Amino acid sequence: MNKRIILLVALLFGLVMQFFGALGYFVLYPGTSVAYGLYVATKVLLVILPLYFLRDVGVWWKTFFSWDKSPVQHGFLWGGILGFVVWLTFFVFQTEFLLVKETIVDKVSAYRIQAFFIPFALFVSIIHSGIEEYYWRGFVFGGLKKYLSVPYAMTVSSLAFASHHFLIVNEFFSVLVSLGLTAAVMVGGLVWCYLYQRTGKLVASWLSHAIIDGVILGIVYFYFL
């Protein structure tokens, strides 16, 4: 089969894979052995699915580890801007967010991560954010650019990236609030696509993403647990 067709099939699967994974491990079977299995399988696929196509989509390890000054500066700059917006949004709507505190504690308890939340938060902020950038910006966005214009590739990949976040936040908030938060995640995805497109280095979007995740998990730790 033509490799271009194989890449397209992989991208179509990749666009929805994390959505259906989150549907299983976070919505349908939370806290069960099925959930743990689905969670691990989803994360493994995030790593291995793009491997066959890295040369085709232009992802090399140096896109992470080439610490040129400009991509690093862009990463910290946009991480700081978006992190401040996240913190300010929480500060302004703190009363409303704290209404779901009990639900968040119950979810954290169901996954038994409260006792080691700080190591978990460090893993998510540093390692998992890097995996998602490698997958969503490097593989999905990079692959879609072979079939779509850059703006369309940015939009489609960012919408798919945001979709599984809707499932997660909708477990805590109303549909309307969840849609608003998901839209914010999509904006983040668009910014990270822009950073990767501008700098050619995933380290830029990775640093920004890591800062955002750190801010969010810091808020969870200090205000909800």
Residue, then its C-alpha position, 0 to 999 in steps of 0.5 A: m500500500n502507498k505510504r501516503i495512504i498508510l500515513l493518512v489512515a494512521l492520522l485519521f486513527g490518531l485524531v480520535m485515539q486519545f478521545f476514545g481512550a479517555l472515554g474508557y479510562f476516565v468516563l466509563y470505567p474510572g478506577t477499575s482495572v479496565a481503566y488502568g489498562l486503557y490508560v496505559a494502552t493509550k499512552v503507549l500508542l501516543v509513543i509508538l504510533p508515530l514512530y514509523f512516520l517520523r522521517d515523513v513528518g519531519v520529527w527528529w530527536k533534535t527537535f526536542f533536544s536542540w536547545d537553541k536560544s530562540p525556541v527556548q525563549h518562545g517556549f518560556l514566553w508563551g508558557g508564561i503568558l498562557g500560565f498567567v491567563v490560566w491562573l488569572t481565570f482561576f482567581v477570577f472564577q475561584t468560587e465557581f471552580l471550588l464548587v467542584k472540589e469534592t468531585i475532584v477529590d473523589k476522582v483523585s481518590a479513585y485513581r489512588i494518586q493523592a498520596f503521590f500527587i507531586p511525583f504524578a504532577l511532575f511526570v504529567s508536567i514534564i514527561h507527559s507534556g513532551i509526549e503529547e507535543y511529540y504526538w499532537r504537534g510533531f506527528v498529527f499536525g506535522g502529518l496533516k500538513k501533507y494533506l491540508s494547508v497549515p491553518y487547516a492542519m493547525t485547526v483540525s489537530s488542535l480540535a482533536f487535541a482538545s476533544h479528549h479534554f472535554l470528556i475530562v472537564n465534563e466530569f466536573f463541570s456543566v456542558l457549557v463550562s466544559l465547552g468553554l474550557t475545551a475552547a481554551v485548550m484548543v487555543g493552547g493547541l493552536v499556540w503550540c502548533y504556531l510555535y512548532q511551525r515558527t521555530g521548527k523545534l518541539v522544545a518550544s511548544w513542549l516548554s510552554h505546555a509543561i508550564i501550563d500543566g504545572v500551573i494547572l496541577g499546582i492549582v489542583y494541589f494547593y486549592f483542591l487537595 
